[in-house]
Amino acid sequence: MDHHKAIRDELARAAERLGADGDEIRGLSRSRLYNVLEDLGADRYLLAFVGSWGNTMSDRQVLKELQEWNRSGGHFRFDRLIASTDGKRE
C-alpha cells in the first residue's frame, strides 16, 4: 500500500470539508499543507496529525487517524485516544 498517496487522499478529503480544492491539497509539500490547513481553520487535532506525519507518528498511524477523522466527520474523539493507550504506560 502506498501510504503517502493514501494520506494525501485523506488530507484532501478533510480539506475539502474546509472549503479547499482537494487536488491542490494533494500537491502541496507537508510544511505548506500544514499552513494551508491552518489558514482554512483546521482543528488542532487535524493539524497535529499533519505535523506528526514523518516525525512522531508512522505513516500507518497517521493514515489510520486521518481515516477515522474523515469517518467521524471531522470530530476527534479524545476518549478513543486515551482508551487506545491505556495500559501502555511504564
GROMACS elastic network, one bead per residue, 0.5 to 0.9 nm:
[ bonds ]
;  ai    aj funct       b0    kb
    1     4     6  0.89026   500
    1     5     6  0.88553   500
    1     6     6  0.82177   500
    2     5     6  0.56290   500
    2     6     6  0.63683   500
    2     7     6  0.87082   500
    3     7     6  0.58913   500
    3     8     6  0.84585   500
    3    59     6  0.61452   500
    3    60     6  0.67576   500
    3    63     6  0.70314   500
    4     7     6  0.50994   500
    4     8     6  0.61526   500
    4     9     6  0.85533   500
    4    59     6  0.71944   500
    4    63     6  0.85404   500
    5     8     6  0.51086   500
    5     9     6  0.61170   500
    5    10     6  0.86849   500
    5    26     6  0.82879   500
    6    10     6  0.62381   500
    6    11     6  0.85890   500
    6    63     6  0.69922   500
    7    10     6  0.51362   500
    7    11     6  0.61072   500
    7    12     6  0.84965   500
    7    59     6  0.77085   500
    7    60     6  0.88286   500
    7    62     6  0.72393   500
    7    63     6  0.52799   500
    7    64     6  0.88774   500
    7    66     6  0.73072   500
    7    67     6  0.85336   500
    8    12     6  0.59972   500
    8    13     6  0.85969   500
    8    25     6  0.76682   500
    8    26     6  0.53154   500
    8    27     6  0.83720   500
    8    63     6  0.89631   500
    9    12     6  0.50433   500
    9    13     6  0.63276   500
    9    14     6  0.87647   500
    9    22     6  0.79396   500
    9    23     6  0.88924   500
    9    25     6  0.88132   500
    9    26     6  0.67304   500
   10    13     6  0.50606   500
   10    14     6  0.62922   500
   10    15     6  0.85942   500
   10    63     6  0.75125   500
   10    66     6  0.60070   500
   10    67     6  0.63807   500
   10    69     6  0.88274   500
   10    70     6  0.71902   500
   11    14     6  0.50188   500
   11    15     6  0.60114   500
   11    16     6  0.84894   500
   11    22     6  0.80322   500
   11    25     6  0.74889   500
   11    26     6  0.75915   500
   11    33     6  0.89446   500
   11    46     6  0.88069   500
   11    50     6  0.84682   500
   11    66     6  0.70743   500
   11    70     6  0.87478   500
   12    16     6  0.60198   500
   12    17     6  0.86650   500
   12    20     6  0.80253   500
   12    21     6  0.75602   500
   12    23     6  0.70408   500
   12    24     6  0.82263   500
   12    25     6  0.56039   500
   12    26     6  0.60683   500
   13    16     6  0.51657   500
   13    17     6  0.65666   500
   13    22     6  0.64661   500
   13    70     6  0.71443   500
   14    17     6  0.52993   500
   14    18     6  0.68842   500
   14    20     6  0.88544   500
   14    22     6  0.84895   500
   14    42     6  0.87456   500
   14    46     6  0.84530   500
   14    66     6  0.81538   500
   14    69     6  0.79578   500
   14    70     6  0.62583   500
   14    73     6  0.85237   500
   14    74     6  0.71799   500
   15    18     6  0.50007   500
   15    19     6  0.64843   500
   15    20     6  0.53105   500
   15    21     6  0.73366   500
   15    22     6  0.64811   500
   15    25     6  0.73005   500
   15    37     6  0.67869   500
   15    40     6  0.79890   500
   15    42     6  0.80012   500
   16    21     6  0.59163   500
   16    22     6  0.56268   500
   16    25     6  0.88041   500
   17    20     6  0.72986   500
   17    73     6  0.86219   500
   17    74     6  0.83444   500
   18    37     6  0.82271   500
   18    40     6  0.62172   500
   18    41     6  0.73958   500
   18    42     6  0.72039   500
   19    22     6  0.89265   500
   19    40     6  0.75696   500
   20    23     6  0.88190   500
   20    24     6  0.79021   500
   20    25     6  0.74054   500
   20    36     6  0.89451   500
   20    37     6  0.86476   500
   20    40     6  0.77015   500
   21    24     6  0.54612   500
   21    25     6  0.64135   500
   21    26     6  0.89695   500
   22    25     6  0.50127   500
   22    26     6  0.63019   500
   22    27     6  0.89982   500
   23    26     6  0.52903   500
   23    27     6  0.68712   500
   24    27     6  0.54862   500
   24    28     6  0.68570   500
   25    28     6  0.55053   500
   25    29     6  0.88156   500
   25    33     6  0.67395   500
   25    36     6  0.83644   500
   25    37     6  0.89577   500
   26    29     6  0.85216   500
   26    33     6  0.85631   500
   27    33     6  0.87478   500
   28    31     6  0.80726   500
   28    32     6  0.59516   500
   28    33     6  0.55108   500
   28    36     6  0.89939   500
   29    32     6  0.52094   500
   29    33     6  0.58525   500
   29    34     6  0.86132   500
   30    34     6  0.62724   500
   30    35     6  0.87987   500
   30    50     6  0.73299   500
   30    51     6  0.80831   500
   30    53     6  0.83732   500
   31    34     6  0.52732   500
   31    35     6  0.65348   500
   31    36     6  0.88261   500
   31    50     6  0.86386   500
   31    51     6  0.80874   500
   32    35     6  0.51128   500
   32    36     6  0.61167   500
   32    37     6  0.85540   500
   33    36     6  0.51711   500
   33    37     6  0.61058   500
   33    38     6  0.84589   500
   33    50     6  0.78855   500
   34    37     6  0.52695   500
   34    38     6  0.60910   500
   34    39     6  0.86296   500
   34    47     6  0.63732   500
   34    50     6  0.62434   500
   34    51     6  0.69266   500
   35    38     6  0.50207   500
   35    39     6  0.61231   500
   35    40     6  0.86091   500
   35    47     6  0.89394   500
   36    39     6  0.50367   500
   36    40     6  0.62124   500
   36    41     6  0.88009   500
   36    42     6  0.88899   500
   37    41     6  0.64642   500
   37    42     6  0.53669   500
   37    43     6  0.86880   500
   37    46     6  0.85152   500
   37    47     6  0.71947   500
   38    41     6  0.51886   500
   38    42     6  0.52796   500
   38    43     6  0.79254   500
   38    44     6  0.83920   500
   38    47     6  0.70279   500
   39    42     6  0.74382   500
   41    44     6  0.88770   500
   42    45     6  0.82299   500
   42    46     6  0.64442   500
   42    47     6  0.66310   500
   43    46     6  0.54292   500
   43    47     6  0.64373   500
   43    48     6  0.87084   500
   43    74     6  0.82849   500
   43    75     6  0.87897   500
   43    76     6  0.89159   500
   44    48     6  0.60278   500
   44    49     6  0.87343   500
   45    49     6  0.63218   500
   45    50     6  0.87344   500
   45    76     6  0.68894   500
   46    49     6  0.52009   500
   46    50     6  0.65004   500
   46    51     6  0.86922   500
   46    65     6  0.89352   500
   46    66     6  0.77339   500
   46    69     6  0.78816   500
   46    74     6  0.82479   500
   46    76     6  0.82531   500
   47    50     6  0.50978   500
   47    51     6  0.60397   500
   47    52     6  0.84778   500
   48    52     6  0.59123   500
   48    53     6  0.84459   500
   49    52     6  0.51406   500
   49    53     6  0.60946   500
   49    57     6  0.79939   500
   49    62     6  0.60873   500
   49    63     6  0.89659   500
   49    65     6  0.74675   500
   49    66     6  0.75054   500
   50    53     6  0.52247   500
   50    54     6  0.87330   500
   50    62     6  0.78327   500
   51    54     6  0.81429   500
   51    55     6  0.74548   500
   51    56     6  0.85428   500
   52    56     6  0.50552   500
   52    57     6  0.54036   500
   52    58     6  0.82879   500
   52    62     6  0.77219   500
   53    56     6  0.68087   500
   53    57     6  0.56085   500
   53    58     6  0.66487   500
   53    59     6  0.63934   500
   53    61     6  0.85938   500
   53    62     6  0.61371   500
   54    57     6  0.62186   500
   54    58     6  0.61545   500
   54    59     6  0.65936   500
   54    62     6  0.87553   500
   55    58     6  0.74796   500
   57    60     6  0.79868   500
   57    61     6  0.59211   500
   57    62     6  0.62293   500
   58    61     6  0.51642   500
   58    62     6  0.62665   500
   58    63     6  0.85645   500
   59    62     6  0.51482   500
   59    63     6  0.60583   500
   59    64     6  0.85553   500
   60    63     6  0.51592   500
   60    64     6  0.61720   500
   60    65     6  0.87126   500
   61    64     6  0.51169   500
   61    65     6  0.62285   500
   61    66     6  0.86069   500
   62    65     6  0.52020   500
   62    66     6  0.61046   500
   62    67     6  0.85325   500
   63    66     6  0.51459   500
   63    67     6  0.60516   500
   63    68     6  0.85547   500
   64    67     6  0.52080   500
   64    68     6  0.62586   500
   64    69     6  0.85331   500
   65    68     6  0.51011   500
   65    69     6  0.59680   500
   65    70     6  0.86439   500
   65    76     6  0.89016   500
   66    70     6  0.61236   500
   66    71     6  0.84620   500
   67    70     6  0.52329   500
   67    71     6  0.60972   500
   67    72     6  0.85848   500
   68    72     6  0.60637   500
   68    73     6  0.86151   500
   68    74     6  0.84331   500
   68    75     6  0.88901   500
   68    76     6  0.81467   500
   69    72     6  0.53062   500
   69    73     6  0.64304   500
   69    74     6  0.50184   500
   69    75     6  0.62179   500
   69    76     6  0.60919   500
   69    77     6  0.86627   500
   70    73     6  0.51231   500
   70    74     6  0.54995   500
   70    75     6  0.81291   500
   71    74     6  0.74663   500
   71    75     6  0.88150   500
   72    75     6  0.55491   500
   72    76     6  0.74138   500
   72    77     6  0.86520   500
   73    76     6  0.87910   500
   76    79     6  0.88818   500
   76    80     6  0.84855   500
   76    81     6  0.89441   500
   77    80     6  0.54090   500
   77    81     6  0.69440   500
   78    81     6  0.51407   500
   78    82     6  0.64352   500
   78    83     6  0.87030   500
   79    82     6  0.50813   500
   79    83     6  0.60911   500
   79    84     6  0.85414   500
   80    83     6  0.51018   500
   80    84     6  0.61027   500
   80    85     6  0.87616   500
   81    84     6  0.51579   500
   81    85     6  0.64525   500
   81    86     6  0.87108   500
   82    85     6  0.53370   500
   82    86     6  0.60856   500
   83    86     6  0.51636   500
   83    87     6  0.87107   500
   84    87     6  0.85486   500
   84    88     6  0.86564   500
   85    88     6  0.55702   500
   85    89     6  0.76310   500
   86    89     6  0.71539   500
   87    90     6  0.83044   500
